[in-house]
Amino acid sequence: MTTLRPYLLFDGNCRQAMEFYRSCLGAELILAVVKDTPAKERISASQHDKVLNARLRDGNVDVSMFRHRTGYCRTGRESAATPFCLCLSGGTFEELKSLFEKTLRGGEVTDLLSQQFFGTYGALNTAWRPMDGSHPHRVEGR
């Protein structure tokens, strides 16, 4: 099943933010630390203890967070990034590809849809813009 959830970006304090929200909401916290993933091969050793991805989830809550880096969830403006994305996840590659192409209408691709160590990934900016002028989408699958 494909789902849509918010994906929030934090500048170096993702772990603290997620632990705070877990203490408020009581949801399960799932953390992926850089050193425990294949991404460690592409990321500086000084960053290996940082959270690469975090997710809070239970029956009523499903939100993901990421340690921000410039250019992630790009807005099309040079060196600009937005503090959130919408994440499509689950489903087959073909289902995600279809949704990716549908939401792309009038927008721009920032990362082509492709297989990554964690599943299918792609990113795009749609034609619809929230108040800060950006509205990127992430697409992930298994």
Secondary structure, DSSP 8 states (H G I E B T S, - for coil): --EEEEEEEESS-HHHHHHHHHHHH--EEEEEEGGGSGGGGTS-GGGTTSEEEEEEESSS-EEEEEE--TTTTB-SSTT-B-SEEEEEESS-HHHHHHHHHHHHTTSEEEEEEEEETTEEEEEEE-S---TTS--EEEEE--
